[in-house]
Amino acid sequence: MRRLIPRLAYAYLTLVGRTTRLSVRGREIPGRLRAEGRRFIYAFWHQRQAFFTWTHRGAGAAVLVSRSRDGDLIAETMRLSRIGAVRGSSSRGGAAAGRALVEALASGLDVGITPDGPRGPAREVKEGILRVAQISGAPIVPIANAVSRKIVFRKSWDQFQAPLPFGRAVVIYGEPLHVAPNDDLAAKAAELKTSLDDITAAADGLI
């Protein structure tokens, strides 16, 4: 079953992606960074990570995934989707994961982090993503999505969204956030939260 579940998840997300009408706003933002030869850090709320597994297949990225049994399933689903996984979280293996993320950026990959994951509080930015940006010098690119057809798991800590087929979707990239060596991380966390909340609300409004 543990081998089967990621394959089923991969097949299901493929069905969702191929039957969803997608529009993208701010595509030029990551395009500009890549044209400059820069790697960057995707930041997205944990609630909406599932749809990105479709939109960013084979995008040359590695995503932070928790060291848990659920994380094992997610990591394998991403491997099938040609997305790398760096294992760790704020509660388990955080320091090692931070180093691995910095190394992934140096190797030429973009990385993805849910700044409120893996256990919340929902939509609150933890310092880990900011420290990775500070050490690596890579900018943080906020990203959000919204889908018209979905199941919302109301009892989960983040009200996780599972997209459904045959709907509409939008992805929005926000302006890059830079974290300098002497920046106040609390202030940068507030700035990143505002950006993520704004583009998430904008995505919901477009849908």
C-alpha positions as CSV (number, residue, x, y, z in Angstrom):
1,M,0.0,0.0,0.0
2,R,2.8,2.4,0.8
3,R,4.2,1.8,-2.7
4,L,0.8,2.1,-4.3
5,I,-0.5,5.3,-2.6
6,P,2.1,7.7,-4.2
7,R,1.4,6.2,-7.6
8,L,-2.3,6.7,-7.1
9,A,-1.7,10.3,-5.9
10,Y,0.5,10.9,-9.0
11,A,-2.1,9.6,-11.3
12,Y,-4.9,11.6,-9.6
13,L,-3.0,14.8,-9.8
14,T,-2.2,14.2,-13.4
15,L,-6.0,13.8,-14.0
16,V,-6.6,17.1,-12.1
17,G,-4.0,19.0,-14.0
18,R,-5.0,17.8,-17.5
19,T,-8.7,18.6,-16.9
20,T,-8.1,22.0,-15.2
21,R,-8.1,25.3,-17.1
22,L,-5.0,27.1,-15.7
23,S,-4.0,30.7,-15.8
24,V,-0.7,32.1,-14.4
25,R,0.0,35.6,-13.2
26,G,3.5,36.9,-12.6
27,R,5.2,34.2,-14.6
28,E,7.9,36.8,-15.6
29,I,9.1,37.0,-12.0
30,P,10.8,33.6,-11.8
31,G,11.7,34.0,-15.5
32,R,13.6,37.1,-14.8
33,L,15.5,35.5,-11.9
34,R,16.5,32.5,-14.1
35,A,17.6,34.8,-16.9
36,E,19.9,36.4,-14.4
37,G,21.3,33.0,-13.5
38,R,19.8,33.1,-10.0
39,R,18.2,30.3,-7.9
40,F,15.4,31.2,-5.6
41,I,13.1,29.8,-2.8
42,Y,9.5,29.2,-3.5
43,A,7.3,30.1,-0.4
44,F,3.7,28.8,-0.3
45,W,1.2,28.0,2.4
46,H,1.0,24.4,3.4
47,Q,-2.8,24.4,2.7
48,R,-2.3,24.7,-1.0
49,Q,0.7,22.6,-1.8
50,A,-1.0,19.7,-3.6
51,F,-1.8,21.6,-6.9
52,F,1.9,22.8,-7.2
53,T,2.9,19.1,-7.5
54,W,1.2,19.4,-11.0
55,T,2.1,22.9,-12.0
56,H,5.8,22.5,-11.1
57,R,6.5,19.0,-12.4
58,G,10.1,18.8,-13.7
59,A,10.7,22.5,-12.8
60,G,14.2,21.8,-11.4
61,A,13.2,22.2,-7.8
62,A,13.5,20.4,-4.4
63,V,10.9,20.8,-1.7
64,L,11.3,20.5,2.1
65,V,9.3,17.5,3.3
66,S,8.9,16.4,6.9
67,R,10.5,13.2,8.3
68,S,7.3,11.3,8.9
69,R,5.4,8.5,7.4
70,D,3.1,10.9,5.6
71,G,6.3,12.7,4.4
72,D,7.5,9.4,2.9
73,L,4.4,9.2,0.8
74,I,4.7,12.9,-0.2
75,A,8.4,12.5,-1.1
76,E,7.7,9.5,-3.3
77,T,4.8,11.3,-5.1
78,M,7.1,14.2,-5.8
79,R,9.8,11.9,-7.1
80,L,7.3,10.5,-9.6
81,S,6.6,14.1,-10.5
82,R,10.3,14.9,-11.1
83,I,10.5,17.1,-8.0
84,G,13.2,16.5,-5.4
85,A,12.7,16.2,-1.7
86,V,14.8,17.5,1.2
87,R,13.8,15.8,4.4
88,G,13.4,17.6,7.7
89,S,11.2,20.2,9.5
90,S,11.4,22.7,12.3
91,S,10.8,19.9,14.8
92,R,12.9,17.1,13.3
93,G,16.2,17.5,11.4
94,G,15.7,21.2,10.9
95,A,19.4,22.2,11.0
96,A,20.4,19.4,8.6
97,A,17.5,20.2,6.3
98,G,18.6,23.9,6.3
99,R,22.1,22.9,5.2
100,A,20.7,20.6,2.5
101,L,18.5,23.3,1.2
102,V,21.4,25.7,0.9
103,E,23.4,23.0,-0.9
104,A,20.5,22.4,-3.3
105,L,20.4,26.0,-4.2
106,A,24.2,26.0,-4.7
107,S,23.9,23.0,-7.0
108,G,21.5,24.8,-9.3
109,L,18.1,23.8,-8.0
110,D,15.3,26.1,-6.8
111,V,13.8,25.0,-3.5
112,G,10.3,25.1,-2.0
113,I,9.3,25.6,1.6
114,T,6.0,25.9,3.3
115,P,6.8,28.5,6.0
116,D,3.9,27.4,8.2
117,G,4.5,23.7,7.9
118,P,4.4,20.9,8.8
119,R,2.2,21.5,11.9
120,G,1.4,25.2,11.9
121,P,0.1,27.5,13.2
122,A,-1.5,28.0,9.8
123,R,-0.3,31.0,7.8
124,E,2.4,32.0,10.3
125,V,5.9,32.3,8.9
126,K,8.6,30.4,10.8
127,E,12.2,31.6,10.7
128,G,13.6,28.6,8.9
129,I,12.9,29.9,5.4
130,L,14.3,33.3,6.2
131,R,17.6,31.8,7.5
132,V,18.0,29.7,4.4
133,A,17.5,32.9,2.3
134,Q,19.9,34.8,4.5
135,I,22.7,32.2,4.4
136,S,22.3,31.4,0.7
137,G,21.6,34.9,-0.6
138,A,18.7,33.5,-2.7
139,P,15.5,35.6,-2.9
140,I,12.2,34.2,-1.7
141,V,9.4,34.1,-4.3
142,P,6.0,33.9,-2.8
143,I,3.6,31.8,-4.8
144,A,-0.1,31.0,-4.3
145,N,-2.8,29.1,-6.1
146,A,-6.6,28.8,-6.1
147,V,-8.8,26.1,-7.6
148,S,-12.5,26.3,-8.3
149,R,-13.3,22.7,-7.4
150,K,-11.8,21.2,-4.3
151,I,-12.3,19.4,-1.1
152,V,-11.4,21.3,2.1
153,F,-10.4,19.2,5.1
154,R,-12.0,21.4,7.7
155,K,-10.6,19.4,10.7
156,S,-7.0,19.6,9.6
157,W,-4.8,22.3,11.2
158,D,-4.5,24.3,7.9
159,Q,-7.8,23.3,6.3
160,F,-5.9,21.5,3.6
161,Q,-7.2,21.8,0.1
162,A,-7.3,18.8,-2.3
163,P,-8.1,19.9,-5.9
164,L,-10.8,18.2,-7.9
165,P,-10.8,17.6,-11.7
166,F,-12.7,19.6,-14.3
167,G,-12.3,23.1,-12.8
168,R,-10.4,26.3,-13.2
169,A,-7.2,27.3,-11.4
170,V,-4.9,30.3,-11.1
171,V,-1.3,30.5,-10.0
172,I,0.2,33.8,-8.9
173,Y,3.9,34.7,-8.3
174,G,4.7,37.6,-5.9
175,E,7.6,39.9,-6.0
176,P,10.9,38.5,-4.6
177,L,11.8,39.1,-1.0
178,H,15.5,39.5,-0.2
179,V,16.9,38.8,3.3
180,A,20.2,40.5,4.0
181,P,22.7,39.4,6.7
182,N,21.7,42.1,9.2
183,D,17.9,42.1,8.5
184,D,15.4,41.8,11.4
185,L,13.9,38.3,10.8
186,A,10.7,39.1,12.6
187,A,10.1,42.0,10.3
188,K,10.9,39.9,7.3
189,A,8.5,37.2,8.5
190,A,5.8,39.8,8.7
191,E,6.6,41.0,5.2
192,L,6.5,37.5,3.7
193,K,3.2,36.7,5.5
194,T,1.6,39.9,4.1
195,S,2.8,39.0,0.6
196,L,1.6,35.4,0.8
197,D,-1.8,36.4,2.2
198,D,-2.2,39.1,-0.4
199,I,-1.5,36.9,-3.4
200,T,-3.6,34.0,-1.9
201,A,-6.5,36.4,-1.5
202,A,-5.9,37.7,-5.1
203,A,-5.9,34.1,-6.4
204,D,-9.2,33.3,-4.6
205,G,-10.7,36.5,-6.0
206,L,-9.8,35.6,-9.6
207,I,-11.4,32.1,-9.2
